[in-house]
Amino acid sequence: MTRLSVNINKLATLRNARGGNNPDVVRTALDIERFGAQGITVHPRPDERHIRRNDVRALRPLLTTEFNIEGYPSEDFMALVLEVRPHQVTLVPDPPDVLTSNSGWDARGQKTLLKEVVGRLKAEGIRTSIFMGADVEQVAHAAETGTDRIELYTEPFAAGYHANKEAAVEPFVRAAERALQVGLGLNAGHDLDLDNLGFFQRHVPGLLEVSIGHALICDALTYGLENTVQLYLRELR
C-alpha cells in the first residue's frame, strides 16, 4: 500500500491568520496520525508564513509516524533539519518568495549542489528525496546525486486529468519506470486529490508515498478530518 503523508502547512496558515494557537497544529498532527495517516509533512519557509521553526521542533519528539520536512537547502534550512533529524528530507528548488512549489529540480544543472546536500543529510542517517518533474533524463541525473528517492511533481497530471487521464499519467509512468531502473524510491505530490489519486496510484508503478495537504484540508471542511483521512487511505488501497 502506498503510504499517505499529510502536509499540515494549511493548518498553520489558518492558525497564523488570527494569531494564538487555534487550530493547534501539533495536536491536530497527532490526530491525523491517530486517524491512520502514515506520515506528517511540513514545509517551513523563511518568512514562517505557515509552519514555524518552533512547530518543527515541537512535532519531532511527539510524532510516531514518518516525519518529512520539505524545503530549499539554504543554510538555515539545513541547520534546522540537521538539528531535528526527521526521517526524510525532501529537497525542493523553491525561491523564498514563491507561493507554492511549482517546478522540479534541474538535476543535471544543479548536480553538484544536490550531491553536496544529499551527502550531508545521508551522513546523518536522514533519508533524502528530490522534488522532480516527470522527465526521464532528469530522473537519471537525480540518481547520480546519491538521493534515496525522488518525489514526482504531479501538478501537470492533475491539470490534464479531466481532459485525458491516460495521456496525463503517461509521462509519470515513464518517469516511475526509469526511477525503478536506476534504483530510486518513488514519492509523489502536488494537487493530488480524492478525484485523481486512485487513478494515479493504480497506474504509476513503485509508488511508495504521496504527500497531500491543500486538497485534504479543504475536503476536511466538508467531510470532517478523520473521515477525510480515511477517504484518502481508501483511495490508496
C-alpha angles and dihedrals in degrees: 000000000000110000122239118224113185117216107218099190092111091057089056091047090056092048093048092051090073104021121232121076106291113148094031101225096199095047092047091049089055089049090052089054090048090051089060110270112143097214149014123225128197131180110198113196127200094254092048090226090157121357112036127208090246089056089056092051092046094049099050101073094041104047116095097187131058116309113209121187119194127196152112110286099246117152090257091052093046092049090053097049093043088052096046098035102205122194091252138016118201112202115215128183096225120144112227097259100048115123095221138345107289108166144026130244124280090232092183096051095038098038095118092054093044093048091053094048095043090049092053093050096044091049086063093049095254117142112233133213128182121213106235143175120234095269114131093205092053090048089057091050090049090058089058091061091068095243119156096219145002126222113217114225101231104186092104089054092050092047093054099036100098095043096050117344095186092054091044094055098041098086090050092051089053092047091049092050090050091049090053091048092055095043101255126144114231132230128164139196150152125090094002109146144161091283100054106019099086093049092049093048094048094051104038111077123223097014106168102173143004124203113209128173122139098045094042094051090047091051090050089064088064104031104026124254100268094047092046093054088051091049091054092046089051090056089055096051 
